[in-house]
Amino acid sequence: MLPQLLVVLATACVSSAHFILHWPPTAGFDDDLEGDSPCGSAAVIVNSSSPRIQVDRFAIMIQNTHPQGEWMFRATTDTQEPYNWTDITSVVNTTGIGDFCLDSVHAPSDFAGKAGVIQVVDKSVDGLLYQVS
C-alpha cells in the first residue's frame, strides 16, 4: 500500500508542473511563475559554479507534463536584461507527456569561452512558459 501511495504522490507533484528543465540545470523553478517572461521569474546568476557547456554540441533535457508543445531554444551571452536572445534551434513540436532530450544542440561559435544563458520557451495549452539555465 505504501509504495502505491508514494507513486501516486510523486505523479501528482509532477503532473502539476508545466515543464521541468533537467539539463542544463534550471536557474530556478516556480510553477506558478513559469509564465513570467523572459526567465520564469528565476534570477539569472552566472558564476564559477554555473554548468559548462560546449558550444559545438550539448544536450537539453526536459520533462514535459503537457500533451503537446511548441518549444523554442535560445541563448545569449548577455547575463543581464535586456537579453539579446539568439535562436539555437528551429521550433521543436512535441506530443506526449514525459521526458525528451535534444542531444545535438549548437550555440554560435562566437559564444565559446563566454558566460551565457540558455532560455527554454514552451508554447503550450497554458500559454508561453519560460525557464533558463
Backbone as JSON Lines, residues from 0, in Angstrom:
{"i":0,"aa":"M","n":[0.82,-1.2,0.0],"ca":[0.0,0.0,0.0],"c":[0.86,1.26,0.0]}
{"i":1,"aa":"L","n":[1.87,1.3,0.85],"ca":[2.74,2.47,0.93],"c":[3.45,2.76,-0.39]}
{"i":2,"aa":"P","n":[4.03,1.76,-1.09],"ca":[4.67,2.05,-2.38],"c":[3.69,2.65,-3.4]}
{"i":3,"aa":"Q","n":[2.45,2.17,-3.4],"ca":[1.45,2.7,-4.33],"c":[1.13,4.16,-4.0]}
{"i":4,"aa":"L","n":[1.03,4.46,-2.72],"ca":[0.76,5.83,-2.29],"c":[1.89,6.76,-2.7]}
{"i":5,"aa":"L","n":[3.14,6.32,-2.55],"ca":[4.28,7.14,-2.94],"c":[4.28,7.42,-4.43]}
{"i":6,"aa":"V","n":[3.93,6.42,-5.23],"ca":[3.87,6.62,-6.68],"c":[2.79,7.64,-7.02]}
{"i":7,"aa":"V","n":[1.63,7.54,-6.39],"ca":[0.54,8.49,-6.64],"c":[0.96,9.9,-6.24]}
{"i":8,"aa":"L","n":[1.59,10.05,-5.09],"ca":[2.03,11.38,-4.65],"c":[3.09,11.95,-5.56]}
{"i":9,"aa":"A","n":[4.05,11.15,-6.0],"ca":[5.09,11.62,-6.91],"c":[4.49,12.04,-8.24]}
{"i":10,"aa":"T","n":[3.56,11.28,-8.74],"ca":[2.9,11.62,-10.01],"c":[2.1,12.89,-9.87]}
{"i":11,"aa":"A","n":[1.43,13.09,-8.75],"ca":[0.65,14.31,-8.54],"c":[1.54,15.53,-8.52]}
{"i":12,"aa":"C","n":[2.71,15.43,-7.91],"ca":[3.64,16.57,-7.87],"c":[4.13,16.93,-9.26]}
{"i":13,"aa":"V","n":[4.48,15.93,-10.06],"ca":[4.98,16.2,-11.4],"c":[3.87,16.7,-12.31]}
{"i":14,"aa":"S","n":[2.67,16.14,-12.18],"ca":[1.6,16.5,-13.1],"c":[1.12,17.93,-12.9]}
{"i":15,"aa":"S","n":[1.42,18.54,-11.76],"ca":[1.01,19.93,-11.57],"c":[2.0,20.9,-12.2]}
{"i":16,"aa":"A","n":[3.15,20.44,-12.58],"ca":[4.16,21.31,-13.18],"c":[3.86,21.53,-14.65]}
{"i":17,"aa":"H","n":[4.35,22.64,-15.18],"ca":[4.23,22.89,-16.61],"c":[5.3,22.1,-17.36]}
{"i":18,"aa":"F","n":[6.55,22.4,-17.08],"ca":[7.66,21.59,-17.57],"c":[8.84,21.78,-16.63]}
{"i":19,"aa":"I","n":[9.72,20.81,-16.66],"ca":[10.89,20.85,-15.79],"c":[12.13,20.74,-16.66]}
{"i":20,"aa":"L","n":[13.0,21.71,-16.54],"ca":[14.28,21.71,-17.26],"c":[15.28,20.93,-16.41]}
{"i":21,"aa":"H","n":[15.67,19.75,-16.91],"ca":[16.62,18.91,-16.16],"c":[18.07,19.22,-16.52]}
{"i":22,"aa":"W","n":[18.36,19.44,-17.81],"ca":[19.73,19.75,-18.22],"c":[19.7,20.71,-19.39]}
{"i":23,"aa":"P","n":[20.5,21.73,-19.34],"ca":[21.3,22.18,-18.2],"c":[20.38,22.52,-17.02]}
{"i":24,"aa":"P","n":[20.9,22.48,-15.82],"ca":[20.05,22.69,-14.64],"c":[19.36,24.05,-14.69]}
{"i":25,"aa":"T","n":[18.12,24.06,-14.28],"ca":[17.35,25.3,-14.27],"c":[17.95,26.31,-13.28]}
{"i":26,"aa":"A","n":[17.82,27.59,-13.6],"ca":[18.28,28.66,-12.7],"c":[17.3,28.86,-11.55]}
{"i":27,"aa":"G","n":[16.14,28.25,-11.66],"ca":[15.13,28.35,-10.62],"c":[13.79,27.94,-11.19]}
{"i":28,"aa":"F","n":[12.97,27.32,-10.37],"ca":[11.68,26.84,-10.84],"c":[10.6,27.21,-9.85]}
{"i":29,"aa":"D","n":[9.6,27.93,-10.35],"ca":[8.39,28.22,-9.59],"c":[7.24,28.0,-10.55]}
{"i":30,"aa":"D","n":[6.53,26.92,-10.37],"ca":[5.47,26.53,-11.3],"c":[4.47,27.66,-11.52]}
{"i":31,"aa":"D","n":[4.15,28.41,-10.48],"ca":[3.17,29.49,-10.59],"c":[3.68,30.67,-11.39]}
{"i":32,"aa":"L","n":[5.0,30.83,-11.5],"ca":[5.58,32.0,-12.17],"c":[6.28,31.63,-13.48]}
{"i":33,"aa":"E","n":[6.1,30.4,-13.94],"ca":[6.78,29.96,-15.16],"c":[6.33,30.75,-16.39]}
{"i":34,"aa":"G","n":[5.19,31.41,-16.32],"ca":[4.72,32.22,-17.43],"c":[5.31,33.62,-17.48]}
{"i":35,"aa":"D","n":[6.14,33.97,-16.5],"ca":[6.74,35.31,-16.46],"c":[7.96,35.37,-17.38]}
{"i":36,"aa":"S","n":[7.86,36.17,-18.42],"ca":[8.95,36.34,-19.38],"c":[10.02,37.24,-18.77]}
{"i":37,"aa":"P","n":[11.26,37.05,-19.1],"ca":[11.84,36.08,-20.01],"c":[12.42,34.85,-19.32]}
{"i":38,"aa":"C","n":[12.33,34.78,-17.98],"ca":[13.06,33.73,-17.26],"c":[12.21,32.92,-16.31]}
{"i":39,"aa":"G","n":[10.89,33.0,-16.42],"ca":[10.05,32.26,-15.5],"c":[10.25,32.7,-14.07]}
{"i":40,"aa":"S","n":[10.6,33.96,-13.89],"ca":[10.86,34.64,-12.6],"c":[12.16,34.21,-11.94]}
{"i":41,"aa":"A","n":[12.95,33.38,-12.58],"ca":[14.23,32.95,-11.98],"c":[15.24,34.09,-12.04]}
{"i":42,"aa":"A","n":[16.05,34.17,-11.01],"ca":[17.16,35.13,-11.0],"c":[18.32,34.5,-11.75]}
{"i":43,"aa":"V","n":[18.81,35.17,-12.76],"ca":[19.92,34.66,-13.54],"c":[21.22,35.06,-12.86]}
{"i":44,"aa":"I","n":[21.94,34.05,-12.4],"ca":[23.23,34.27,-11.74],"c":[24.25,33.4,-12.46]}
{"i":45,"aa":"V","n":[25.22,34.03,-13.07],"ca":[26.27,33.3,-13.77],"c":[27.54,33.47,-12.96]}
{"i":46,"aa":"N","n":[28.09,32.33,-12.5],"ca":[29.31,32.38,-11.71],"c":[30.12,31.11,-11.94]}
{"i":47,"aa":"S","n":[31.13,30.9,-11.14],"ca":[32.03,29.76,-11.35],"c":[31.35,28.41,-11.13]}
{"i":48,"aa":"S","n":[30.22,28.38,-10.44],"ca":[29.51,27.11,-10.24],"c":[28.48,26.83,-11.34]}
{"i":49,"aa":"S","n":[28.34,27.74,-12.29],"ca":[27.41,27.52,-13.4],"c":[27.9,26.37,-14.28]}
{"i":50,"aa":"P","n":[26.97,25.6,-14.86],"ca":[27.42,24.48,-15.7],"c":[28.19,24.97,-16.92]}
{"i":51,"aa":"R","n":[29.18,24.19,-17.31],"ca":[29.97,24.48,-18.51],"c":[29.36,23.73,-19.68]}
{"i":52,"aa":"I","n":[29.17,24.42,-20.79],"ca":[28.54,23.82,-21.96],"c":[29.44,24.05,-23.17]}
{"i":53,"aa":"Q","n":[29.61,23.01,-23.95],"ca":[30.37,23.11,-25.2],"c":[29.46,23.69,-26.27]}
{"i":54,"aa":"V","n":[29.87,24.75,-26.93],"ca":[29.0,25.39,-27.92],"c":[28.78,24.54,-29.15]}
{"i":55,"aa":"D","n":[29.72,23.65,-29.48],"ca":[29.58,22.88,-30.71],"c":[28.58,21.73,-30.59]}
{"i":56,"aa":"R","n":[28.31,21.25,-29.37],"ca":[27.3,20.21,-29.18],"c":[27.02,20.03,-27.7]}
{"i":57,"aa":"F","n":[25.75,20.17,-27.35],"ca":[25.32,19.9,-25.98],"c":[23.87,19.42,-26.02]}
{"i":58,"aa":"A","n":[23.4,18.93,-24.9],"ca":[22.05,18.39,-24.81],"c":[21.17,19.29,-23.96]}
{"i":59,"aa":"I","n":[19.88,19.24,-24.24],"ca":[18.87,19.88,-23.39],"c":[17.84,18.79,-23.08]}
{"i":60,"aa":"M","n":[17.61,18.56,-21.77],"ca":[16.66,17.53,-21.35],"c":[15.52,18.16,-20.56]}
{"i":61,"aa":"I","n":[14.31,17.81,-20.95],"ca":[13.11,18.41,-20.37],"c":[12.12,17.32,-20.0]}
{"i":62,"aa":"Q","n":[11.41,17.54,-18.91],"ca":[10.26,16.7,-18.58],"c":[9.02,17.53,-18.9]}
{"i":63,"aa":"N","n":[8.26,17.07,-19.86],"ca":[7.06,17.78,-20.32],"c":[5.84,17.16,-19.66]}
{"i":64,"aa":"T","n":[4.96,17.99,-19.12],"ca":[3.74,17.49,-18.5],"c":[2.5,17.88,-19.27]}
{"i":65,"aa":"H","n":[2.67,18.38,-20.49],"ca":[1.55,18.73,-21.36],"c":[1.5,17.76,-22.54]}
{"i":66,"aa":"P","n":[0.31,17.53,-23.07],"ca":[0.19,16.59,-24.19],"c":[0.83,17.1,-25.48]}
{"i":67,"aa":"Q","n":[0.99,18.41,-25.62],"ca":[1.61,18.98,-26.81],"c":[2.4,20.22,-26.42]}
{"i":68,"aa":"G","n":[3.37,20.56,-27.27],"ca":[4.13,21.78,-27.04],"c":[4.86,22.22,-28.29]}
{"i":69,"aa":"E","n":[5.11,23.51,-28.36],"ca":[5.98,24.1,-29.39],"c":[7.12,24.74,-28.61]}
{"i":70,"aa":"W","n":[8.31,24.22,-28.8],"ca":[9.47,24.62,-27.99],"c":[10.41,25.5,-28.79]}
{"i":71,"aa":"M","n":[10.88,26.55,-28.12],"ca":[11.92,27.41,-28.67],"c":[13.11,27.35,-27.71]}
{"i":72,"aa":"F","n":[14.29,27.25,-28.29],"ca":[15.52,27.2,-27.51],"c":[16.4,28.35,-27.95]}
{"i":73,"aa":"R","n":[16.79,29.18,-27.0],"ca":[17.56,30.39,-27.3],"c":[18.75,30.48,-26.36]}
{"i":74,"aa":"A","n":[19.71,31.3,-26.75],"ca":[20.89,31.53,-25.91],"c":[21.33,32.97,-26.06]}
{"i":75,"aa":"T","n":[22.08,33.43,-25.09],"ca":[22.65,34.77,-25.14],"c":[23.91,34.8,-24.28]}
{"i":76,"aa":"T","n":[24.8,35.7,-24.62],"ca":[25.96,35.95,-23.76],"c":[25.71,37.17,-22.87]}
{"i":77,"aa":"D","n":[24.54,37.77,-23.01],"ca":[24.14,38.85,-22.1],"c":[23.64,38.2,-20.82]}
{"i":78,"aa":"T","n":[24.23,38.51,-19.71],"ca":[23.83,37.89,-18.45],"c":[22.94,38.79,-17.61]}
{"i":79,"aa":"Q","n":[22.51,39.9,-18.19],"ca":[21.57,40.8,-17.53],"c":[20.57,41.3,-18.57]}
{"i":80,"aa":"E","n":[19.39,41.69,-18.11],"ca":[18.39,42.24,-19.03],"c":[18.88,43.58,-19.55]}
{"i":81,"aa":"P","n":[18.5,43.98,-20.75],"ca":[17.69,43.18,-21.68],"c":[18.56,42.14,-22.38]}
{"i":82,"aa":"Y","n":[18.05,40.94,-22.45],"ca":[18.79,39.84,-23.09],"c":[18.67,39.97,-24.6]}
{"i":83,"aa":"N","n":[19.72,39.6,-25.29],"ca":[19.72,39.61,-26.75],"c":[19.7,38.15,-27.2]}
{"i":84,"aa":"W","n":[18.53,37.53,-27.2],"ca":[18.39,36.11,-27.46],"c":[18.71,35.76,-28.9]}
{"i":85,"aa":"T","n":[19.38,34.65,-29.08],"ca":[19.67,34.06,-30.39],"c":[19.01,32.69,-30.42]}
{"i":86,"aa":"D","n":[18.19,32.43,-31.43],"ca":[17.6,31.1,-31.58],"c":[18.71,30.1,-31.87]}
{"i":87,"aa":"I","n":[18.72,28.98,-31.13],"ca":[19.75,27.97,-31.35],"c":[19.18,26.69,-31.96]}
{"i":88,"aa":"T","n":[17.87,26.63,-32.14],"ca":[17.23,25.56,-32.88],"c":[16.03,26.16,-33.6]}
{"i":89,"aa":"S","n":[15.49,25.42,-34.54],"ca":[14.18,25.8,-35.07],"c":[13.14,25.36,-34.04]}
{"i":90,"aa":"V","n":[11.89,25.74,-34.23],"ca":[10.84,25.35,-33.3],"c":[10.73,23.82,-33.29]}
{"i":91,"aa":"V","n":[10.63,23.25,-32.1],"ca":[10.51,21.81,-31.92],"c":[9.09,21.52,-31.43]}
{"i":92,"aa":"N","n":[8.35,20.72,-32.16],"ca":[7.0,20.32,-31.77],"c":[7.05,18.96,-31.09]}
{"i":93,"aa":"T","n":[6.33,18.84,-29.96],"ca":[6.29,17.57,-29.25],"c":[4.84,17.16,-29.01]}
{"i":94,"aa":"T","n":[4.65,15.86,-28.91],"ca":[3.37,15.31,-28.47],"c":[3.67,14.24,-27.44]}
{"i":95,"aa":"G","n":[2.88,14.22,-26.41],"ca":[3.06,13.22,-25.37],"c":[3.71,13.77,-24.12]}
{"i":96,"aa":"I","n":[3.32,13.21,-23.03],"ca":[3.84,13.6,-21.72],"c":[5.06,12.75,-21.41]}
{"i":97,"aa":"G","n":[6.08,13.35,-20.84],"ca":[7.27,12.61,-20.43],"c":[8.53,13.36,-20.75]}
{"i":98,"aa":"D","n":[9.65,12.66,-20.64],"ca":[10.97,13.25,-20.88],"c":[11.28,13.28,-22.36]}
{"i":99,"aa":"F","n":[11.93,14.35,-22.78],"ca":[12.53,14.36,-24.11],"c":[13.86,15.08,-24.04]}
{"i":100,"aa":"C","n":[14.73,14.7,-24.96],"ca":[16.09,15.22,-24.96],"c":[16.49,15.59,-26.37]}
{"i":101,"aa":"L","n":[16.98,16.79,-26.53],"ca":[17.64,17.18,-27.77],"c":[19.12,16.97,-27.5]}
{"i":102,"aa":"D","n":[19.74,16.05,-28.21],"ca":[21.11,15.69,-27.85],"c":[22.18,16.3,-28.74]}
{"i":103,"aa":"S","n":[21.77,17.16,-29.65],"ca":[22.77,17.77,-30.53],"c":[22.43,19.23,-30.81]}
{"i":104,"aa":"V","n":[22.43,20.04,-29.76],"ca":[22.14,21.46,-29.87],"c":[23.46,22.21,-30.03]}
{"i":105,"aa":"H","n":[23.45,23.26,-30.82],"ca":[24.66,24.05,-31.07],"c":[24.39,25.52,-30.75]}
{"i":106,"aa":"A","n":[25.35,26.18,-30.17],"ca":[25.3,27.63,-29.98],"c":[26.28,28.26,-30.98]}
{"i":107,"aa":"P","n":[26.11,29.54,-31.27],"ca":[27.06,30.19,-32.19],"c":[28.5,30.05,-31.7]}
{"i":108,"aa":"S","n":[29.41,29.85,-32.62],"ca":[30.81,29.63,-32.25],"c":[31.41,30.82,-31.51]}
{"i":109,"aa":"D","n":[30.91,32.04,-31.75],"ca":[31.46,33.2,-31.04],"c":[31.02,33.25,-29.57]}
{"i":110,"aa":"F","n":[30.16,32.31,-29.13],"ca":[29.8,32.21,-27.72],"c":[30.86,31.45,-26.93]}
{"i":111,"aa":"A","n":[31.76,30.77,-27.6],"ca":[32.76,29.92,-26.94],"c":[33.59,30.73,-25.95]}
{"i":112,"aa":"G","n":[33.75,30.19,-24.75],"ca":[34.56,30.82,-23.72],"c":[33.88,31.96,-22.98]}
{"i":113,"aa":"K","n":[32.62,32.25,-23.32],"ca":[31.91,33.35,-22.68],"c":[30.82,32.82,-21.75]}
{"i":114,"aa":"A","n":[30.5,33.6,-20.75],"ca":[29.35,33.28,-19.89],"c":[28.09,33.5,-20.7]}
{"i":115,"aa":"G","n":[27.06,32.74,-20.39],"ca":[25.82,32.9,-21.13],"c":[24.64,32.28,-20.42]}
{"i":116,"aa":"V","n":[23.5,32.42,-21.07],"ca":[22.23,31.94,-20.54],"c":[21.51,31.2,-21.65]}
{"i":117,"aa":"I","n":[20.91,30.06,-21.3],"ca":[20.07,29.32,-22.23],"c":[18.63,29.49,-21.77]}
{"i":118,"aa":"Q","n":[17.76,29.83,-22.71],"ca":[16.34,30.0,-22.42],"c":[15.55,28.91,-23.14]}
{"i":119,"aa":"V","n":[14.59,28.31,-22.42],"ca":[13.67,27.34,-22.99],"c":[12.28,27.94,-22.87]}
{"i":120,"aa":"V","n":[11.56,27.99,-24.01],"ca":[10.21,28.54,-24.04],"c":[9.27,27.47,-24.59]}
{"i":121,"aa":"D","n":[8.18,27.23,-23.9],"ca":[7.18,26.28,-24.36],"c":[5.88,27.03,-24.62]}
{"i":122,"aa":"K","n":[5.4,26.91,-25.85],"ca":[4.07,27.44,-26.18],"c":[3.12,26.26,-26.02]}
{"i":123,"aa":"S","n":[2.38,26.25,-24.91],"ca":[1.54,25.11,-24.57],"c":[0.1,25.56,-24.37]}
{"i":124,"aa":"V","n":[-0.73,24.65,-23.92],"ca":[-2.13,24.98,-23.64],"c":[-2.25,26.04,-22.55]}
{"i":125,"aa":"D","n":[-1.2,26.2,-21.74],"ca":[-1.2,27.2,-20.68],"c":[-0.59,28.53,-21.1]}
{"i":126,"aa":"G","n":[-0.26,28.68,-22.38],"ca":[0.39,29.9,-22.86],"c":[1.89,29.72,-22.94]}
{"i":127,"aa":"L","n":[2.62,30.82,-22.98],"ca":[4.08,30.77,-23.05],"c":[4.65,30.54,-21.65]}
{"i":128,"aa":"L","n":[5.56,29.58,-21.56],"ca":[6.2,29.22,-20.3],"c":[7.71,29.31,-20.47]}
{"i":129,"aa":"Y","n":[8.42,29.77,-19.45],"ca":[9.85,30.05,-19.56],"c":[10.66,29.4,-18.45]}
{"i":130,"aa":"Q","n":[11.85,28.95,-18.79],"ca":[12.88,28.59,-17.83],"c":[14.22,28.93,-18.45]}
{"i":131,"aa":"V","n":[15.19,29.16,-17.59],"ca":[16.55,29.47,-18.06],"c":[17.57,28.68,-17.26]}
{"i":132,"aa":"S","n":[18.76,28.54,-17.88],"ca":[19.87,27.91,-17.21],"c":[21.1,28.77,-17.45]}
